[in-house]
Every structure is written in structure tokens, then in C-alpha cells.
Amino acid sequence: MQKDPLRRRLLEQRAALAQEDRRAAEKAIADALSAKAVTQGWSRIAVFLPWRGEPDLMSMWKAWHARGMQLALPVVIRRDAPLIMQLWQPGASMVRDVMGLQVPDGTQILDCDTWLVPCVGIDRIGGRLGAGAGLYDRTIAATPTPWPRLVGICFDHALHDEVFSEPHDLRLDACVTESGWRDFKNR
């Protein structure tokens, strides 16, 4: 399967979501994530700020921070280097990384137990289709085991029955959409 046409189609579908449907989906995603965060005891979590129509979960990040959970944002230090997960709190001073994304204006790296990974698509075995730069794939490949829990975040339309992932692609432990939590048996 060709990934670029699939990526374009899924991004177009994500952009076409009606605001009311998007808000309802984001609330359902947040509810499912919060339930798992509590039952699984997450404490140090890599999160993301929405980019190109990804789910906006900022209200949940704020609530988690208020409850004492430590949060980190992925930072691109070089296009060909692994991401670093930098300690972050809502309302903190921000700067732009080399990709032009908002990142914390600091240097403290956080070793996270859980990574919430934005996805353009997810196949039936937990293969992740990202934006195409390979940043998360490169990062997990450079991360010593045991790896953090890898949870993909996307909307229902991005779940794909056909396997599009390749052996080198990042495999998720689970994913969350507006329909709820789904586990994959990858590790």
C-alpha cells in the first residue's frame, strides 16, 4: 500500500470533520484516556499540542497537570535526530523548535512512562501512520528498552483494516479514538 496517498486522504478527512463532531470526539477521547491514566497509574506522560487537525486535548493536559501528573512535549532538535521529551506545564513559556512547532522554553528532559502519540492513521495491528518525517519511529528505535507505553491518538476515520505498516515502523501498544480504547498485542 502506498502511504502518501493514504496519508493525504486521511488528513483531508480529518480537516473535513464538522466542529460539533470534532468537539464530541475530543471529549470522548479525553474521557477514555483519563480512565486509563487513572487505572494504569500514569505519572510521567509525553503529550502533544494539536497540529494539522489532531485532537485538541489541552483541557485534559491542564487537568492532569493540576492533579500532579508530569507532562512532556516532544521537541525536534534536528530533522534527522530522535525527539526529546521535554518537561512542560500548561501556560509555560514556549519557543519554536526546528520544525516550527511550539515547545517548552527550557531544557529539562522527562523520562516518560507513557507516550501519547498523534497519528494520521493506525492499521489493525497497531502500525502508526504519522506525518511522514519518521520522528517517532526514529525516537523509539533510539530509546532503550523497556519502552514507554505507546498509545496512538486519532479519530475513528483513521483506523484502517488493511496493514500499511512496514517492519521498521512504530507499533503501538494501544490506541484511543472517540469509540474508546483498543489494545494491540505487539509486546
Stockholm file with secondary structure:
# STOCKHOLM 1.0

chainA/1-187         MQKDPLRRRLLEQRAALAQEDRRAAEKAIADALSAKAVTQGWSRIAVFLPWRGEPDLMSMWKAWHARGMQLALPVVIRRDAPLIMQLWQPGASMVRDVMGLQVPDGTQILDCDTWLVPCVGIDRIGGRLGAGAGLYDRTIAATPTPWPRLVGICFDHALHDEVFSEPHDLRLDACVTESGWRDFKNR
#=GR chainA/1-187 SS CCHHHHHHHHHHHHHTCCHHHHHHHHHHHHHHHHHHHHHHTCCEEECCCCCTTCCCCHHHHHHHHHTTCEEEEEECSSTTSCCEEEEECTTCCEEECTTSCEEESSCCBCCCSEEEEECSEEETTSBEECSSSCHHHHHHHHSCSSCCEEEEECCGGGEESSCCCCTTSCBCSEEEETTEEEECCCC
#=GC SS_cons         CCHHHHHHHHHHHHHTCCHHHHHHHHHHHHHHHHHHHHHHTCCEEECCCCCTTCCCCHHHHHHHHHTTCEEEEEECSSTTSCCEEEEECTTCCEEECTTSCEEESSCCBCCCSEEEEECSEEETTSBEECSSSCHHHHHHHHSCSSCCEEEEECCGGGEESSCCCCTTSCBCSEEEETTEEEECCCC
//
